[in-house]
Amino acid sequence: HAANIGTDLFELPAGALALAAGYEYRRESGRSNQDSLQAAVENRQATVYAGTVAVDEAYVALPIPLLAEVVGAQLLELSLAGRWSDYDPFGRTSNFKAGFRWKPVDSLLLRGNHAQGFRAPVVSELYFPQTIALADPALDPCNAANRPNAVQRANCIADGVPGGAYDAESVVFSTVAGGTPGLLPETATSATAGLVWSPSALPDFNLAFDWYRFRIDDAIAPIDTSELLRYCANAAVPEACARTTRTVTGELLQVDVRVLNSGRLEVEGVDGVGLGVAPV
């Protein structure tokens, strides 16, 4: 269900101050029923799952034209936006965005944005049933056959491997995949800044250059079994080590590779491109 409005509030020197606002209610539900034969073939511990994620949201957006066709500002406009959300079962969150576009002269456009983001787990990430698979103990850095180094041995001892290495007696261990009811939402921030230069002396030339930085906290992601074991043995990452189950001799029994909040992801970079370069 959604309701939206858009209107001009009043006139500014460069145009009308517009308002867009609205309310939205979303409800995502999922349910799976499987017969016993299919469950046996897929090694599912639970053959039925069901769950719901619901959200009430309100938003407002304001494009603000400040100046136009004056000295030092052929164009200057701001854009502001906010979104207020109430998630069941994750609670309330507020996220905002601000940006600008400025043309000090006709041939040059400067632009930038800063925004916050929020993503709640979807039903399948939360409630999808657990699936059991088998894996090779050779994936485990704590396996003596892999000749763990001193750092790995210390981390393996902390993970419950006496002496920091073990001789595998079993030819397999199990992995558990599927949804994780305790997942947290992702939160994010992003920032961009850039320019577009279109010199009048080169009518077929455009140069665009942009800087960007994105950060996601509590990023939701599946994890590979060998990757998780490396995180534990090489760096003693608590979340990774907590997902291993071992015997008293340190041999792997099971690894939990269900969807998890993997931590922080960050990326920063620049993009630049020149288009339609005219011959000199």
Backbone hydrogen bonds in HBPLUS format (Angstrom, degrees):
<---DONOR---> <-ACCEPTOR-->    atom                        ^
c    i                          cat <-CA-CA->   ^        H-A-AA   ^      H-
h    n   atom  resd res      DA  || num        DHA   H-A  angle D-A-AA Bond
n    s   type  num  typ     dist DA aas  dist angle  dist       angle   num
A0025-TYR N   A0001-HIS O   2.77 MM  24  5.17 163.5  1.80 155.0 158.5     1
A0003-ALA N   A0023-TYR O   2.87 MM  20  5.32 153.2  1.94 155.0 158.3     2
A0023-TYR N   A0003-ALA O   2.82 MM  20  5.32 152.7  1.90 151.9 161.2     3
A0005-ILE N   A0021-ALA O   2.83 MM  16  5.47 160.5  1.87 162.3 163.1     4
A0021-ALA N   A0005-ILE O   3.05 MM  16  5.47 161.4  2.08 147.3 151.8     5
A0007-THR N   A0019-LEU O   2.91 MM  12  5.41 155.3  1.97 150.9 159.0     6
A0019-LEU N   A0007-THR O   2.75 MM  12  5.41 154.2  1.82 165.1 174.1     7
A0009-LEU N   A0017-LEU O   2.70 MM   8  5.56 167.3  1.71 170.8 172.2     8
A0017-LEU N   A0010-PHE O   2.77 MM   7  5.58 175.0  1.78 174.8 173.3     9
A0012-LEU N   A0015-GLY O   2.64 MM   3  5.09 159.1  1.68 141.1 148.6    10
A0015-GLY N   A0012-LEU O   3.03 MM   3  5.09 163.3  2.06 110.7 116.1    11
A0020-ALA N   A0061-ALA O   3.01 MM  41  5.12 155.3  2.07 152.6 156.0    12
A0061-ALA N   A0020-ALA O   2.72 MM  41  5.12 150.8  1.81 157.5 162.1    13
A0022-GLY N   A0059-TYR O   3.08 MM  37  5.48 150.3  2.17 145.3 144.4    14
A0059-TYR N   A0022-GLY O   2.98 MM  37  5.48 155.7  2.04 147.1 151.5    15
A0024-GLU N   A0057-GLU O   2.79 MM  33  5.15 155.5  1.85 149.7 152.6    16
A0057-GLU N   A0024-GLU O   2.83 MM  33  5.15 155.8  1.88 158.8 163.9    17
A0026-ARG N   A0055-VAL O   3.00 MM  29  5.38 161.4  2.04 153.6 159.5    18
A0055-VAL N   A0026-ARG O   2.87 MM  29  5.38 155.5  1.93 155.3 158.6    19
A0028-GLU N   A0053-VAL O   2.79 MM  25  5.22 174.5  1.80 160.6 159.2    20
A0053-VAL N   A0028-GLU O   2.85 MM  25  5.22 157.0  1.90 150.3 158.2    21
A0030-GLY N   A0051-GLY O   3.00 MM  21  5.58 155.1  2.06 158.7 162.6    22
A0051-GLY N   A0030-GLY O   3.00 MM  21  5.58 143.7  2.14 152.7 157.6    23
A0032-SER N   A0049-TYR O   2.89 MM  17  5.40 150.9  1.98 153.1 157.9    24
A0049-TYR N   A0032-SER O   3.21 MM  17  5.40 148.2  2.32 134.2 143.0    25
A0039-ALA N   A0035-ASP O   3.07 MM   4  6.32 161.0  2.10 154.0 160.1    26
A0040-ALA N   A0036-SER O   3.01 MM   4  6.17 151.7  2.09 142.6 149.4    27
A0041-VAL N   A0037-LEU O   3.00 MM   4  6.28 159.4  2.04 151.5 156.9    28
A0042-GLU N   A0038-GLN O   3.00 MM   4  6.17 157.6  2.05 152.2 157.4    29
A0044-ARG N   A0039-ALA O   3.10 MM   5  5.26 159.0  2.15 147.4 151.2    30
A0043-ASN N   A0040-ALA O   3.31 MM   3  5.06 156.9  2.37  96.3 103.1    31
A0132-ILE N   A0043-ASN O   3.15 MM  89  5.55 168.0  2.17 143.5 146.8    32
A0045-GLN N   A0130-GLN O   3.13 MM  85  5.72 155.7  2.19 140.6 148.1    33
A0054-ALA N   A0088-ASP O   3.21 MM  34  5.22 162.5  2.25 145.5 149.0    34
A0088-ASP N   A0054-ALA O   2.80 MM  34  5.22 169.2  1.81 158.7 159.2    35
A0056-ASP N   A0086-ASP O   3.07 MM  30  5.18 157.8  2.12 136.1 141.0    36
A0086-ASP N   A0056-ASP O   2.81 MM  30  5.18 146.8  1.92 152.7 162.0    37
A0058-ALA N   A0084-TRP O   2.90 MM  26  5.29 152.8  1.97 148.7 157.7    38
A0084-TRP N   A0058-ALA O   2.81 MM  26  5.29 167.7  1.82 162.1 166.5    39
A0060-VAL N   A0082-GLY O   3.00 MM  22  5.51 151.4  2.08 154.6 159.1    40
A0082-GLY N   A0060-VAL O   2.93 MM  22  5.51 154.4  2.00 158.8 164.9    41
A0062-LEU N   A0080-LEU O   2.71 MM  18  5.14 167.6  1.73 161.2 163.0    42
A0080-LEU N   A0062-LEU O   2.97 MM  18  5.14 163.8  2.00 138.8 143.7    43
A0064-ILE N   A0078-LEU O   2.68 MM  14  4.97 174.9  1.68 154.9 155.8    44
A0078-LEU N   A0064-ILE O   2.87 MM  14  4.97 159.7  1.91 143.4 145.5    45
A0066-LEU N   A0076-LEU O   2.85 MM  10  5.57 141.2  2.00 146.5 159.2    46
A0067-LEU N   A0076-LEU O   3.14 MM   9  5.02 162.4  2.18 136.1 141.0    47
A0076-LEU N   A0067-LEU O   3.02 MM   9  5.02 136.6  2.21 149.1 137.4    48
A0069-GLU N   A0074-GLN O   3.00 MM   5  4.05 162.4  2.03 100.4 103.5    49
A0070-VAL N   A0073-ALA O   3.19 MM   3  5.30 170.4  2.20 122.1 124.5    50
A0073-ALA N   A0070-VAL O   2.97 MM   3  5.30 162.7  2.00 130.1 132.0    51
A0074-GLN N   A0103-LYS O   2.73 MM  29  5.34 139.6  1.89 169.0 172.2    52
A0103-LYS N   A0075-LEU O   2.74 MM  28  4.90 163.4  1.77 144.0 146.8    53
A0077-GLU N   A0101-ARG O   2.95 MM  24  5.44 159.4  1.99 155.5 161.7    54
A0101-ARG N   A0077-GLU O   2.97 MM  24  5.44 147.9  2.08 154.3 159.6    55
A0079-SER N   A0099-GLY O   2.91 MM  20  5.09 149.7  2.01 138.4 136.8    56
A0099-GLY N   A0079-SER O   2.89 MM  20  5.09 142.5  2.03 147.1 154.1    57
A0081-ALA N   A0097-LYS O   2.95 MM  16  5.12 146.6  2.07 153.2 150.6    58
A0097-LYS N   A0081-ALA O   2.90 MM  16  5.12 154.5  1.96 148.4 146.5    59
A0083-ARG N   A0095-ASN O   2.84 MM  12  5.36 153.1  1.91 158.5 165.9    60
A0095-ASN N   A0083-ARG O   2.96 MM  12  5.36 160.3  2.00 154.0 160.4    61
A0085-SER N   A0093-THR O   2.89 MM   8  5.33 175.0  1.89 166.8 168.3    62
A0093-THR N   A0085-SER O   2.90 MM   8  5.33 151.9  1.98 148.6 152.2    63
A0087-TYR N   A0091-GLY O   2.74 MM   4  4.94 162.8  1.77 144.2 138.2    64
A0091-GLY N   A0087-TYR O   2.75 MM   4  4.94 149.9  1.84 148.1 141.4    65
A0116-GLN N   A0096-PHE O   2.94 MM  20  5.58 140.6  2.10 152.8 165.1    66
A0098-ALA N   A0114-HIS O   2.89 MM  16  5.46 160.2  1.92 159.7 166.3    67
A0114-HIS N   A0098-ALA O   2.81 MM  16  5.46 151.3  1.90 162.3 170.8    68
A0100-PHE N   A0112-GLY O   2.94 MM  12  5.55 152.4  2.01 152.8 156.6    69
A0112-GLY N   A0100-PHE O   3.19 MM  12  5.55 152.3  2.28 147.9 147.3    70
A0102-TRP N   A0110-LEU O   2.81 MM   8  5.11 162.0  1.84 152.8 156.1    71
A0110-LEU N   A0102-TRP O   2.74 MM   8  5.11 167.8  1.76 152.8 157.2    72
A0108-LEU N   A0105-VAL O   3.26 MM   3  5.67 163.4  2.29 114.4 119.2    73
A0198-SER N   A0107-SER O   2.76 MM  91  4.82 168.5  1.77 149.1 153.2    74
A0109-LEU N   A0196-VAL O   2.90 MM  87  5.09 159.8  1.94 148.1 154.5    75
A0196-VAL N   A0109-LEU O   2.83 MM  87  5.09 146.3  1.94 142.9 151.9    76
A0111-ARG N   A0194-GLY O   2.94 MM  83  5.38 159.5  1.98 149.4 148.1    77
A0194-GLY N   A0111-ARG O   2.86 MM  83  5.38 156.3  1.92 154.9 153.8    78
A0113-ASN N   A0192-THR O   2.93 MM  79  5.22 153.1  2.01 137.2 141.1    79
A0192-THR N   A0113-ASN O   2.94 MM  79  5.22 157.6  1.99 147.6 150.5    80
A0115-ALA N   A0190-SER O   2.92 MM  75  5.28 160.0  1.96 148.8 152.8    81
A0190-SER N   A0115-ALA O   2.90 MM  75  5.28 151.8  1.98 151.4 154.2    82
A0117-GLY N   A0188-ALA O   2.73 MM  71  4.57 150.7  1.81 134.8 131.9    83
A0188-ALA N   A0117-GLY O   2.95 MM  71  4.57 153.9  2.02 125.3 122.2    84
A0119-ARG N   A0186-GLU O   2.93 MM  67  5.03 161.7  1.96 137.8 140.8    85
A0186-GLU N   A0119-ARG O   2.80 MM  67  5.03 157.2  1.86 156.2 153.0    86
A0125-GLU N   A0122-VAL O   3.10 MM   3  5.44 121.0  2.47 105.7 119.8    87
A0126-LEU N   A0122-VAL O   3.17 MM   4  6.46 139.8  2.34 149.2 160.9    88
A0126-LEU N   A0123-VAL O   3.10 MM   3  5.18 130.2  2.36  97.9 111.4    89
A0127-TYR N   A0123-VAL O   2.77 MM   4  5.80 171.4  1.78 166.9 168.9    90
A0128-PHE N   A0124-SER O   3.14 MM   4  4.78 149.3  2.24 123.0 125.3    91
A0180-THR N   A0125-GLU O   2.87 MM  55  6.34 157.6  1.92 149.4 146.1    92
A0179-GLY N   A0128-PHE O   2.84 MM  51  4.44 165.2  1.86 127.9 130.4    93
A0131-THR N   A0177-ALA O   2.84 MM  46  5.14 152.2  1.91 135.8 142.2    94
A0177-ALA N   A0131-THR O   2.93 MM  46  5.14 165.3  1.96 148.4 153.0    95
A0133-ALA N   A0175-THR O   2.99 MM  42  5.20 153.8  2.06 143.6 150.1    96
A0175-THR N   A0133-ALA O   2.80 MM  42  5.20 154.1  1.86 140.1 144.5    97
A0135-ALA N   A0173-PHE O   2.76 MM  38  5.37 154.9  1.82 160.6 166.7    98
A0173-PHE N   A0135-ALA O   2.93 MM  38  5.37 144.7  2.06 141.1 150.6    99
A0139-LEU N   A0136-ASP O   3.01 MM   3  6.00 174.0  2.02 131.7 133.2   100
A0140-ASP N   A0137-PRO O   3.01 MM   3  5.58 163.8  2.03 119.5 124.3   101
A0143-ASN N   A0140-ASP O   3.02 MM   3  5.46 164.5  2.05 116.5 121.6   102
A0166-TYR N   A0142-CYS O   3.29 MM  24  6.73 141.1  2.45 151.5 159.4   103
A0146-ASN N   A0143-ASN O   2.83 MM   3  5.60 159.2  1.88 124.6 131.0   104
A0144-ALA N   A0166-TYR O   2.78 MM  22  5.18 171.8  1.78 151.2 149.3   105
A0147-ARG N   A0144-ALA O   2.98 MM   3  5.22 165.9  2.01 114.1 117.8   106
A0153-ARG N   A0149-ASN O   2.83 MM   4  6.04 159.0  1.87 156.3 162.9   107
A0154-ALA N   A0150-ALA O   3.05 MM   4  6.28 160.0  2.09 146.9 151.5   108
A0155-ASN N   A0151-VAL O   3.06 MM   4  6.34 161.3  2.09 151.9 156.9   109
A0156-CYS N   A0152-GLN O   2.73 MM   4  5.92 151.5  1.81 151.0 160.0   110
A0157-ILE N   A0153-ARG O   2.87 MM   4  6.10 154.3  1.94 150.2 156.2   111
A0158-ALA N   A0154-ALA O   3.14 MM   4  6.45 158.7  2.19 143.3 148.5   112
A0159-ASP N   A0155-ASN O   3.03 MM   4  6.28 129.6  2.29 134.5 148.2   113
A0159-ASP N   A0156-CYS O   3.03 MM   3  4.88 128.8  2.30  91.2 105.6   114
A0161-VAL N   A0156-CYS O   2.94 MM   5  5.38 146.8  2.05 137.2 140.3   115
A0160-GLY N   A0157-ILE O   3.00 MM   3  5.22 162.4  2.03 110.8 114.7   116
A0164-GLY N   A0161-VAL O   2.93 MM   3  5.15 161.4  1.96 128.7 132.3   117
A0174-SER N   A0253-LEU O   3.11 MM  79  6.34 169.6  2.12 144.0 140.8   118
A0255-VAL N   A0174-SER O   2.94 MM  81  6.48 141.5  2.09 145.3 157.4   119
A0176-VAL N   A0255-VAL O   2.97 MM  79  6.35 153.2  2.04 154.7 158.5   120
A0257-VAL N   A0176-VAL O   2.82 MM  81  5.68 145.7  1.94 145.1 156.5   121
A0259-VAL N   A0178-GLY O   3.27 MM  81  6.57 159.0  2.31 178.7 175.0   122
A0183-LEU N   A0180-THR O   3.20 MM   3  5.82 157.1  2.26 129.3 127.6   123
A0187-THR N   A0217-ASP O   3.15 MM  30  5.30 162.4  2.19 143.5 148.6   124
A0217-ASP N   A0187-THR O   2.76 MM  30  5.30 164.8  1.79 159.5 164.7   125
A0189-THR N   A0215-ARG O   2.96 MM  26  5.41 150.9  2.04 149.1 157.7   126
A0215-ARG N   A0189-THR O   2.94 MM  26  5.41 155.2  2.01 165.2 166.8   127
A0191-ALA N   A0213-ARG O   2.91 MM  22  5.34 151.2  2.00 153.6 161.3   128
A0213-ARG N   A0191-ALA O   2.90 MM  22  5.34 142.2  2.04 158.3 163.1   129
A0193-ALA N   A0211-TRP O   2.98 MM  18  5.29 154.4  2.05 146.2 149.4   130
A0211-TRP N   A0193-ALA O   2.70 MM  18  5.29 170.0  1.71 168.1 171.1   131
A0195-LEU N   A0209-PHE O   2.81 MM  14  5.45 152.0  1.89 154.9 164.4   132
A0209-PHE N   A0195-LEU O   2.98 MM  14  5.45 162.1  2.01 157.2 160.0   133
A0197-TRP N   A0207-LEU O   2.76 MM  10  5.07 163.2  1.79 151.4 156.6   134
A0207-LEU N   A0197-TRP O   2.89 MM  10  5.07 163.2  1.92 146.8 152.6   135
A0202-LEU N   A0199-PRO O   3.07 MM   3  5.50 152.6  2.15 110.0 118.1   136
A0205-PHE N   A0202-LEU O   3.02 MM   3  5.42 162.2  2.05 126.3 126.2   137
A0206-ASN N   A0275-LEU O   2.99 MM  69  5.18 142.7  2.13 145.0 151.9   138
A0275-LEU N   A0206-ASN O   2.74 MM  69  5.18 162.9  1.77 154.7 160.3   139
A0208-ALA N   A0273-VAL O   2.83 MM  65  5.37 170.6  1.84 162.4 164.9   140
A0273-VAL N   A0208-ALA O   2.85 MM  65  5.37 156.1  1.90 152.9 159.5   141
A0210-ASP N   A0271-ASP O   2.70 MM  61  5.13 160.3  1.74 156.4 161.5   142
A0271-ASP N   A0210-ASP O   2.74 MM  61  5.13 155.9  1.79 151.6 159.4   143
A0212-TYR N   A0269-GLY O   2.94 MM  57  5.57 159.1  1.99 158.0 158.1   144
A0269-GLY N   A0212-TYR O   3.00 MM  57  5.57 158.1  2.05 150.6 154.5   145
A0214-PHE N   A0267-VAL O   2.85 MM  53  5.38 161.5  1.89 158.7 165.1   146
A0267-VAL N   A0214-PHE O   2.97 MM  53  5.38 154.2  2.03 153.6 157.4   147
A0216-ILE N   A0265-LEU O   2.79 MM  49  5.11 160.9  1.83 152.2 158.6   148
A0265-LEU N   A0216-ILE O   2.82 MM  49  5.11 158.3  1.87 149.2 156.7   149
A0218-ASP N   A0263-GLY O   2.98 MM  45  4.61 109.4  2.49 106.5 124.5   150
A0219-ALA N   A0263-GLY O   2.94 MM  44  5.63 160.7  1.98 160.2 154.0   151
A0262-SER N   A0219-ALA O   2.62 MM  43  5.36 149.0  1.71 171.8 164.4   152
A0221-ALA N   A0260-LEU O   2.99 MM  39  5.74 163.0  2.02 162.1 167.1   153
A0260-LEU N   A0221-ALA O   3.06 MM  39  5.74 174.8  2.06 146.8 146.5   154
A0228-LEU N   A0224-ASP O   2.96 MM   4  6.22 160.3  2.00 157.4 162.1   155
A0229-LEU N   A0225-THR O   3.06 MM   4  6.35 162.2  2.10 153.5 158.0   156
A0230-ARG N   A0226-SER O   2.98 MM   4  6.16 149.8  2.07 142.5 150.6   157
A0231-TYR N   A0227-GLU O   2.96 MM   4  6.24 156.9  2.02 150.8 156.8   158
A0232-CYS N   A0228-LEU O   3.14 MM   4  6.43 154.7  2.20 147.8 153.9   159
A0233-ALA N   A0229-LEU O   2.96 MM   4  6.15 175.1  1.96 153.1 154.4   160
A0234-ASN N   A0230-ARG O   2.76 MM   4  5.50 161.5  1.79 149.3 155.3   161
A0235-ALA N   A0231-TYR O   3.13 MM   4  5.42 147.3  2.25 123.6 132.6   162
A0237-VAL N   A0231-TYR O   3.32 MM   6  5.74 175.7  2.32 126.3 127.5   163
A0236-ALA N   A0232-CYS O   2.92 MM   4  4.35 134.8  2.12 118.3 124.0   164
A0240-ALA N   A0237-VAL O   3.03 MM   3  5.39 123.5  2.36 108.5 122.8   165
A0241-CYS N   A0237-VAL O   3.01 MM   4  6.26 168.7  2.02 165.3 168.5   166
A0242-ALA N   A0238-PRO O   2.91 MM   4  5.98 150.8  2.00 150.1 158.0   167
A0243-ARG N   A0240-ALA O   3.05 MM   3  5.44 156.3  2.10 109.6 117.1   168
A0244-THR N   A0241-CYS O   3.27 MM   3  5.64 164.2  2.29 116.3 116.0   169
A0256-ASP N   A0243-ARG O   2.87 MM  13  5.00 163.5  1.90 148.2 153.9   170
A0245-THR N   A0254-GLN O   2.83 MM   9  5.11 148.5  1.92 165.0 161.9   171
A0253-LEU N   A0245-THR O   2.76 MM   8  5.52 167.7  1.78 157.9 154.8   172
A0254-GLN N   A0245-THR O   3.22 MM   9  5.11 160.2  2.26 134.7 137.9   173
A0247-THR N   A0251-GLU O   2.84 MM   4  5.32 152.2  1.92 146.5 155.4   174
A0250-GLY N   A0247-THR O   2.99 MM   3  5.14 160.9  2.02 108.1 113.8   175
